[in-house]
Amino acid sequence: MSRKGYEMGRRPYRLCMNPDRSPLAWSLLARSVVRTFLGVLCLLAVTACDEQNPVGPTVGVNERFTLAPSEVATVRDVDVNVQFVDVTGDSRCPADALCIQGGDALVHIRVLDRGATSAYELHTGDSSRATVTHNQLRIALVELQPYPFSSRTIAPGEYRATLTVSR
């Protein structure tokens, strides 16, 4: 029986394909996805452990830059990375107190230069010890923030060190 030239008894064609639901196809697909995921995870782990992998700003020689703890700056013209490691012994006089001495804070940095790593301490309380020389480069601590207040303790992650690298 037909109506206006169409056959009534035929099923319409499906435009999409049925996915292969066999167990073998699903296991192969699952293995492929797991292998890809593990490969990407391994690559991320390897790059996260690389000390040469800069995570901070790229600066030029004689440029000021500010780093958070564990952050690394790349000094482009001399192929050196400077990492702000942490602050220890912050005995600076709080801004809201009167002190006989200004106090000192030790800023620990790490310099990564052609695969070699060197560690240094920079002092806030003594300008002659706020600068180190590394392979004809002068690395200077310009500022350490935040400045302490007697009513508040500074968490290790709050520190910011401003540095310069010059020839």
WOFEN-V570977 format. One record per backbone hydrogen bond with DSSP energy under -1.0 kcal/mol. CO is the residue of the C=O (numbers start at 0). NH is the residue of the N-H. Records with the same first field share a line. If there is no record, write none. Layout:
CO=NH  NH
This chain:
0=7
2=5
5=2
21=25
22=26
23=27
24=28
25=29
26=30
27=31
28=32
29=33
30=34
31=35
32=36
33=37
34=38
35=39
36=40
37=41
38=42
39=43
40=44
41=45
42=46
43=47
44=48
49=52
56=73
58=75
59=62
64=162
66=160
67=70
70=83
71=55
72=81
73=58
74=79
79=74
80=111
81=72
82=109
83=69
85=107
87=105
88=90
93=96
101=92
103=90
104=123
105=87
106=121
107=84
108=119
109=82
110=117
111=80
112=115
115=112
117=110
119=108
121=106
125=128
128=122
129=140
131=138
133=136
136=133
137=165
138=131
139=163
142=161
144=159
147=94
148=151
154=157
159=144
160=66
161=141  142
162=64
163=139
164=61
165=137
